[in-house]
Amino acid sequence: MDSIAKESLLFDFYGQLLTEKKRRVMELYHEEDLSLAEIAEESGISRAAVYDSLKSAERKLAEYEQKLGLVDRFSKSNKAFAEIGRSIDDIEKTHSGDAELKNRLDDIRSIIGELEAE
């Protein structure tokens, strides 16, 4: 996973645990794609202060992930769901004439879809 995607996931999972100031800097930088100078101008603080706030927020998010591991579990779950989906496709290909098996596999896909939506 690239660093931008990881930061975005960390922010999605743990952003509400940041102070309002740090959360706003993260939103402007990562979600709205503003430069440090643009954030500084909008916030009325120096570019260095924005940089410090951003790096502090990123460290905090990394600490939360290290302690709680929610993003890692989320990523592993998504990989497992994809692997299960591929396995279901393979089973359907090798047993294409079995209607009962197809219904059971459709039920499994439905359960996975519900889990992914949560």
C-alpha positions in Angstrom: 0.0 0.0 0.0 1.5 3.4 -0.9 2.0 6.0 1.8 -0.7 8.3 0.6 -3.3 5.5 0.7 -2.1 4.4 4.1 -2.2 8.0 5.5 -5.7 8.3 4.2 -6.8 5.0 5.8 -5.1 6.0 9.1 -6.9 9.3 9.0 -10.3 7.6 8.2 -9.9 5.2 11.1 -8.3 7.4 13.8 -8.8 11.0 12.6 -11.5 11.7 15.2 -8.9 11.0 17.9 -6.8 14.0 16.8 -7.2 17.5 18.1 -9.4 19.7 16.0 -6.4 21.7 14.8 -4.4 18.6 13.8 -7.5 17.0 12.2 -8.1 20.2 10.1 -4.4 20.3 8.9 -4.6 16.6 7.9 -7.9 17.2 6.0 -6.6 20.2 4.1 -3.3 18.5 3.2 -4.4 14.9 2.5 -8.1 15.2 1.5 -8.2 18.7 -0.1 -4.6 18.5 -1.5 -3.6 21.9 -0.3 0.1 22.8 0.0 1.7 23.7 3.3 1.8 27.4 2.2 -1.9 27.4 1.3 -2.8 25.8 4.7 -0.6 28.3 6.5 -2.3 31.2 4.7 -5.8 29.8 5.4 -5.0 29.1 9.1 -3.0 32.2 9.8 0.1 30.4 11.0 3.5 29.8 9.6 4.4 27.2 7.0 6.7 25.6 9.6 3.9 25.4 12.1 1.7 23.7 9.6 4.5 21.2 8.8 5.1 20.5 12.5 1.3 20.0 13.1 1.1 17.7 10.1 4.1 15.6 11.1 2.8 15.4 14.7 -0.6 14.3 13.5 0.9 11.6 11.3 3.0 10.3 14.2 -0.1 10.2 16.4 -2.0 8.2 13.7 0.9 5.8 13.4 0.9 5.3 17.2 -2.8 4.6 17.2 -2.3 2.0 14.5 0.6 0.4 16.3 -1.5 0.0 19.4 -4.8 -0.9 17.9 -4.0 -2.4 14.5 -7.4 -1.6 12.9 -6.0 -0.6 9.5 -3.9 -3.8 9.3 -6.9 -5.9 10.3 -9.0 -4.1 7.7 -6.4 -4.7 5.0 -6.1 -8.4 5.9 -9.9 -8.8 5.9 -10.1 -7.2 2.4 -7.4 -9.5 1.1 -9.1 -12.5 2.6 -12.5 -11.5 1.1 -10.9 -11.2 -2.4 -9.2 -14.6 -2.0 -12.5 -16.2 -1.0 -14.2 -14.6 -4.0 -11.5 -16.0 -6.3 -11.9 -19.4 -4.8 -15.7 -19.3 -5.3 -15.1 -18.3 -8.9 -12.8 -21.3 -9.3 -15.3 -23.7 -7.7 -18.1 -22.4 -10.0 -15.9 -23.0 -13.1 -15.1 -26.6 -12.2 -18.7 -27.4 -11.0 -20.7 -25.3 -13.4 -23.6 -27.8 -13.7 -24.3 -28.1 -10.0 -27.3 -25.8 -9.2 -27.3 -26.5 -5.4 -23.6 -25.7 -5.1 -24.1 -22.5 -7.1 -26.9 -21.4 -4.7 -24.6 -22.1 -1.7 -21.8 -20.1 -3.3 -24.2 -17.3 -3.9 -25.2 -17.3 -0.3 -21.5 -17.1 0.7 -21.0 -14.2 -1.7 -24.0 -12.5 -0.1 -22.5 -12.9 3.4 -19.2 -11.6 2.3 -20.9 -8.6 0.7 -22.6 -7.8 4.0 -19.3 -8.1 5.9 -17.6 -5.8 3.4 -20.3 -3.2 3.8 -19.9 -3.0 7.5 
